[in-house]
Amino acid sequence: MTSRDDETSEFLEVALELARAAGDQTLRYFGHTLDHDAKGDGSPVTKADREAELLMRQHLALRFPDHAVLGEEFGETNAGARVRWILDPIDATRSFMRGIPLYGVLIGVEVDGEATVGVCHFPPLRETVAAGLGLGCTWNGQPCAVSPVDRIEDAVVLTTDLRTIEGSAQDPGWHTLVARAGIARTWGDCYGHALVATGRAEVMVDPIMNVWDCAPFLPIITEAGGRFTSRNGEATIHGGSAIATNGILHEEVLRVLTNAQDA
């Protein structure tokens, strides 16, 4: 392996360790009633979110003191560093609070501004999807890939929350997409993107995404053979929206969403 591959492998290994440790921390609270606060955007945050992020930050401060860390709950430290860790301690906090096991611990690593490593760990399910650029994508340690489905009519199409997508710029296109889809469901948040990466779904549409929601999925979906872009078709974790597909359907999905908006 090249020195870059060695570095990517190291970061991937650390990200896997951190995600599992933070996931175990969240399980201490999963299934119990928790008080929560509302953040500025109205989304909830719990003691479990904060403790899991602090655990990851403490480990990173010891292992990589010069790296930047951006977390959903506690902001950014060492801004401008060559390597930046992006943390979402509990993606799908609302599901977590209701005892629904489709929440995940998300970790992404940017190196020189490029999304290089991604880990998505689902603690109650004991599922982990992970990737490093050039190293492939794994599901519970085994290689995984997107599905070969080549027709929207045969595809599983997902989103997170119908209330979010309805009334958004993607609303007309979403209804067109759903009308054509083989199956349309709301197995959303991070789990929807993981389903695409592991070949269990073909399309995931998220009209509103923060960088910590997206951080793992550009390397994960790409290394699984699919595509992950903003609604404008840019391969980025900073686009404010996300569309993950098996790649084969990506251009058609973008076209359906865009054409319906312009009609």
C-alpha positions in Angstrom: 0.0 0.0 0.0 1.0 3.6 -0.5 1.6 5.9 2.5 -1.7 7.5 1.7 -3.4 4.1 1.9 -1.6 3.4 5.2 -2.9 6.7 6.6 -6.5 6.0 5.4 -6.3 2.5 6.9 -5.2 3.9 10.2 -8.0 6.5 10.3 -10.5 3.8 9.3 -9.4 1.5 12.1 -9.6 4.3 14.6 -13.0 5.4 13.3 -14.4 1.9 13.7 -13.1 1.7 17.3 -14.6 5.1 18.2 -18.0 4.3 16.6 -18.3 1.1 18.4 -17.3 2.6 21.8 -19.7 5.5 21.3 -22.4 3.1 20.2 -22.0 1.1 23.4 -22.3 4.4 25.3 -25.6 5.1 23.6 -27.0 1.7 24.4 -26.8 2.5 28.1 -29.7 4.9 27.5 -31.5 3.2 24.6 -35.0 2.1 25.4 -35.3 4.4 28.4 -37.2 7.7 28.7 -34.7 10.6 28.4 -35.1 14.3 28.9 -34.1 16.3 25.9 -33.3 19.9 24.9 -34.3 21.5 21.7 -31.5 22.9 19.5 -31.8 26.0 17.4 -33.3 24.1 14.5 -35.9 22.4 16.7 -34.2 19.0 16.7 -33.7 17.2 20.0 -30.5 16.5 21.8 -30.1 14.2 24.8 -27.6 13.3 27.5 -26.7 10.3 25.4 -25.8 12.5 22.4 -23.5 14.6 24.4 -21.8 11.8 26.3 -21.1 9.8 23.1 -19.6 12.8 21.3 -17.4 13.7 24.4 -16.2 10.1 24.5 -15.1 10.3 20.8 -13.5 13.7 21.3 -11.5 12.6 24.3 -10.1 9.6 22.4 -9.2 11.8 19.4 -7.6 14.4 21.6 -5.2 11.8 22.9 -4.6 10.0 19.6 -4.5 12.9 17.2 -4.1 16.2 19.2 -3.3 18.2 16.1 -6.4 17.1 14.1 -9.6 19.2 13.8 -12.8 17.8 15.2 -16.2 19.0 14.2 -19.2 17.5 16.1 -22.9 18.1 15.9 -23.1 18.9 19.7 -19.9 20.8 20.5 -18.7 22.6 17.4 -15.2 22.6 16.0 -11.7 22.6 17.5 -8.4 23.0 15.7 -10.2 24.5 12.6 -8.0 24.5 9.5 -6.0 21.4 10.4 -5.1 19.1 7.5 -7.2 16.2 8.9 -10.7 16.8 10.2 -12.9 14.3 12.1 -16.7 14.9 11.7 -18.9 13.4 14.4 -22.6 12.7 14.7 -23.0 10.8 18.0 -26.6 9.9 17.3 -28.1 10.4 13.9 -31.9 9.9 14.1 -32.2 11.1 17.7 -36.0 11.0 17.5 -35.8 7.3 16.6 -33.4 6.7 19.4 -35.7 8.4 21.9 -38.6 6.2 20.8 -36.7 3.0 21.1 -36.5 2.5 17.4 -33.2 0.8 16.5 -32.5 2.6 13.2 -30.2 5.2 14.6 -26.5 5.4 14.0 -23.2 6.7 15.1 -21.6 8.6 12.2 -17.9 9.4 11.7 -16.3 10.9 8.7 -12.7 12.0 8.1 -11.6 14.7 5.7 -8.0 14.8 4.6 -6.9 17.9 2.8 -10.6 18.8 2.3 -11.4 15.4 0.7 -14.0 13.0 2.4 -11.7 10.0 2.8 -13.1 7.7 5.5 -16.7 6.9 6.6 -18.1 4.8 9.3 -21.8 4.3 10.1 -22.5 2.1 13.1 -26.0 0.9 14.2 -25.6 -0.1 17.9 -28.9 -2.0 18.5 -28.6 -3.8 15.2 -24.9 -4.6 15.6 -24.4 -3.4 12.0 -21.5 -1.4 10.8 -20.9 0.0 7.3 -17.5 1.4 6.7 -15.2 2.6 3.9 -11.9 4.3 3.1 -11.1 5.7 -0.3 -9.4 3.1 -2.3 -10.0 0.4 0.3 -13.6 -0.7 -0.6 -16.7 -0.7 1.5 -17.6 -3.3 4.1 -20.7 -4.3 5.9 -19.9 -6.0 9.3 -16.4 -6.6 8.0 -17.3 -8.2 4.7 -17.1 -6.5 1.3 -20.4 -5.0 0.1 -21.7 -3.3 -3.0 -24.7 -1.5 -4.3 -27.4 -3.4 -6.2 -27.4 -3.9 -10.0 -31.1 -2.7 -10.4 -31.3 -0.6 -13.5 -35.0 0.5 -13.5 -36.7 2.8 -11.1 -39.8 0.6 -11.5 -37.8 -2.1 -9.7 -36.1 0.1 -7.2 -36.5 0.7 -3.5 -36.7 4.4 -3.0 -36.3 6.0 0.4 -36.5 9.3 2.3 -36.4 10.3 5.9 -39.4 12.4 6.7 -42.3 13.1 4.3 -43.0 16.3 6.1 -39.5 17.6 5.2 -39.7 16.6 1.6 -43.3 17.8 1.0 -43.2 21.5 0.2 -39.5 21.5 -0.5 -38.0 22.2 -3.9 -37.9 18.4 -4.5 -41.6 17.8 -3.7 -42.9 17.6 -7.3 -40.1 15.4 -8.4 -40.4 13.2 -5.3 -44.0 12.4 -6.1 -43.0 11.5 -9.6 -40.2 9.3 -8.3 -42.5 7.6 -5.8 -45.1 6.9 -8.4 -42.6 5.1 -10.5 -40.8 3.3 -7.8 -41.1 -0.4 -7.1 -41.2 0.2 -3.4 -41.2 3.6 -1.6 -40.5 3.7 2.2 -39.2 6.0 4.9 -36.4 3.8 6.3 -34.6 7.0 6.6 -31.8 9.0 8.3 -28.5 7.3 8.1 -30.1 3.8 7.8 -31.4 4.7 4.3 -28.0 5.5 3.0 -26.6 2.3 4.6 -29.3 0.3 2.8 -28.1 1.8 -0.5 -24.5 1.0 0.2 -25.3 -2.6 1.0 -27.6 -3.3 -2.0 -30.8 -3.4 -0.1 -32.2 -0.2 -1.6 -31.4 1.8 -4.7 -32.2 5.4 -3.9 -32.2 7.6 -0.8 -33.3 11.3 -1.1 -32.6 13.7 1.7 -33.5 17.3 0.9 -31.9 18.8 4.0 -28.6 17.6 5.4 -25.9 19.0 7.6 -22.3 18.1 7.0 -22.2 15.7 10.0 -25.2 13.9 8.5 -23.4 13.4 5.2 -19.8 13.0 6.4 -19.4 9.2 6.2 -21.5 8.6 3.1 -19.5 10.0 0.2 -16.7 7.5 0.8 -19.1 4.7 1.8 -21.4 5.0 -1.2 -18.6 5.7 -3.6 -16.5 2.7 -2.5 -19.6 0.5 -2.6 -19.9 1.4 -6.3 -22.7 4.0 -6.1 -23.0 7.7 -6.2 -23.6 10.3 -3.5 -24.3 13.9 -4.4 -26.2 17.0 -3.5 -29.5 17.5 -5.4 -27.4 19.6 -7.8 -25.3 16.5 -8.7 -22.1 17.6 -7.0 -20.2 14.9 -5.2 -19.8 16.6 -1.8 -20.7 16.3 1.9 -21.2 20.1 2.0 -24.1 20.5 -0.4 -26.9 20.8 2.2 -28.8 17.9 0.6 -28.1 14.4 -0.4 -29.0 11.8 -3.0 -27.5 8.4 -2.7 -28.1 5.8 -5.4 -26.6 2.6 -6.8 -25.0 4.8 -9.5 -26.9 3.2 -12.4 -30.0 5.2 -11.6 -28.4 8.4 -10.4 -28.7 10.5 -13.5 -32.3 9.4 -14.1 -33.2 10.2 -10.5 -31.7 13.7 -10.7 -33.5 14.2 -14.0 -36.8 13.1 -12.6 -36.4 15.4 -9.6 -35.2 18.4 -11.6 -37.7 18.0 -14.5 -40.7 17.9 -12.2 -39.5 21.0 -10.4 -39.1 22.9 -13.7 -42.4 21.7 -15.2 
